[in-house]
């Protein structure tokens, strides 16, 4: 019985499949805030932000995919990191939005990360969407 509980506890700390979150995103020196942002993180290190904009002047919302996020499993969750990651929008690379200094944490119920995107600070903090 003890072995089963240990395996169950360890399995909860690490995402084995794609997890979706909803939360708040902040971008830029003026701290443009966007609520109810949907973010998906896969076990292969792909981070997708759905229907986001980075300025009130941006005419449309976009889905942005960041590939190559490093995931390091720890006892209490997963640590995210990355540097020089080129995101894509509508299948096209956006080097002007290069992601640097990415760091974050995923736990069984929360995802939070911060980075520089195109030299501007970006952060997200959200909770898992119930399935």
C-alpha positions as CSV (number, residue, x, y, z in Angstrom):
1,X,0.0,0.0,0.0
2,X,2.8,2.4,0.8
3,X,4.5,1.9,-2.6
4,X,1.2,2.7,-4.4
5,X,0.8,6.0,-2.5
6,X,4.4,7.1,-3.3
7,X,3.9,6.4,-7.0
8,X,0.6,8.2,-7.0
9,X,2.1,11.3,-5.2
10,X,5.1,11.4,-7.6
11,X,2.8,11.1,-10.7
12,X,0.7,14.1,-9.6
13,X,3.7,16.5,-9.7
14,X,4.5,15.9,-13.4
15,X,2.4,16.6,-16.4
16,X,2.4,13.5,-18.6
17,X,0.1,15.0,-21.3
18,X,-1.0,18.5,-22.4
19,X,-2.4,20.6,-19.6
20,X,-4.5,23.8,-20.2
21,X,-4.7,26.8,-17.9
22,X,-6.6,30.0,-17.6
23,X,-5.2,33.1,-16.0
24,X,-3.8,36.6,-16.3
25,X,-1.0,37.8,-18.6
26,X,1.0,41.0,-18.2
27,X,3.1,42.4,-21.0
28,X,5.5,45.3,-21.5
29,X,6.9,48.1,-19.4
30,X,3.5,49.7,-19.2
31,X,2.1,46.4,-17.9
32,X,-0.7,45.8,-20.3
33,X,-2.9,43.2,-18.6
34,X,-5.1,40.6,-20.2
35,X,-7.4,38.4,-18.1
36,X,-8.8,35.0,-18.9
37,X,-5.9,34.0,-21.1
38,X,-5.8,30.3,-22.1
39,X,-2.4,28.7,-22.2
40,X,-1.5,25.1,-23.0
41,X,1.7,23.4,-22.0
42,X,2.6,20.0,-23.5
43,X,5.0,17.4,-22.2
44,X,7.2,18.1,-25.2
45,X,7.9,21.7,-24.2
46,X,5.4,23.5,-26.4
47,X,3.7,26.5,-24.8
48,X,0.7,28.0,-26.6
49,X,-1.0,31.2,-25.7
50,X,-4.5,31.5,-27.2
51,X,-6.2,34.7,-28.4
52,X,-3.7,37.1,-26.9
53,X,-2.7,40.7,-27.8
54,X,0.2,42.7,-26.4
55,X,-1.2,46.2,-26.7
56,X,-4.7,47.8,-26.6
57,X,-3.8,49.1,-30.1
58,X,-3.2,45.6,-31.5
59,X,-6.1,45.1,-34.0
60,X,-6.5,41.4,-33.6
61,X,-5.8,38.6,-31.1
62,X,-3.4,35.9,-32.1
63,X,-2.4,32.4,-31.0
64,X,1.3,32.3,-30.3
65,X,3.3,29.0,-30.0
66,X,6.7,28.8,-28.2
67,X,8.5,25.6,-28.9
68,X,11.6,24.3,-27.2
69,X,10.7,25.2,-23.6
70,X,12.9,23.1,-21.3
71,X,11.0,21.1,-18.7
72,X,12.8,19.8,-15.7
73,X,10.9,17.6,-13.4
74,X,11.3,18.3,-9.7
75,X,9.6,16.7,-6.6
76,X,7.1,19.5,-6.3
77,X,6.4,20.2,-10.0
78,X,8.1,21.0,-13.2
79,X,10.5,23.9,-13.8
80,X,10.3,25.7,-17.1
81,X,13.2,27.5,-18.7
82,X,14.4,28.7,-22.1
83,X,16.4,31.3,-23.9
84,X,16.5,32.5,-27.5
85,X,13.2,30.8,-28.4
86,X,11.6,32.1,-31.5
87,X,7.8,32.0,-31.2
88,X,5.4,31.5,-34.2
89,X,2.1,33.1,-35.1
90,X,-0.1,31.5,-37.8
91,X,2.8,29.2,-38.6
92,X,5.3,32.0,-39.2
93,X,8.4,32.6,-37.0
94,X,8.4,35.9,-35.2
95,X,12.1,36.7,-34.4
96,X,11.2,40.2,-33.3
97,X,9.3,38.6,-30.4
98,X,12.2,36.3,-29.4
99,X,11.8,34.8,-25.9
100,X,14.7,35.1,-23.5
101,X,15.2,34.5,-19.8
102,X,12.1,32.2,-19.6
103,X,11.6,30.7,-16.2
104,X,8.5,29.3,-14.5
105,X,6.9,26.5,-12.5
106,X,4.1,24.0,-13.2
107,X,2.4,22.3,-10.3
108,X,-0.6,19.9,-10.4
109,X,-2.9,22.9,-10.3
110,X,-1.0,26.1,-11.4
111,X,1.2,27.4,-14.1
112,X,3.3,30.5,-13.8
113,X,6.1,31.9,-16.0
114,X,7.9,35.1,-16.8
115,X,10.3,36.0,-19.6
116,X,11.4,38.8,-21.9
117,X,9.6,38.8,-25.2
118,X,11.3,41.1,-27.8
119,X,13.0,42.7,-24.8
120,X,9.7,43.5,-23.0
121,X,8.7,41.6,-19.8
122,X,5.9,39.1,-20.1
123,X,4.3,37.0,-17.3
124,X,1.5,34.6,-16.8
125,X,-0.1,33.0,-13.8
126,X,-3.1,30.7,-14.1
127,X,-4.8,27.6,-12.8
128,X,-5.6,24.4,-14.5
129,X,-8.9,24.1,-16.4
130,X,-10.9,21.2,-15.0
131,X,-11.5,18.4,-17.5
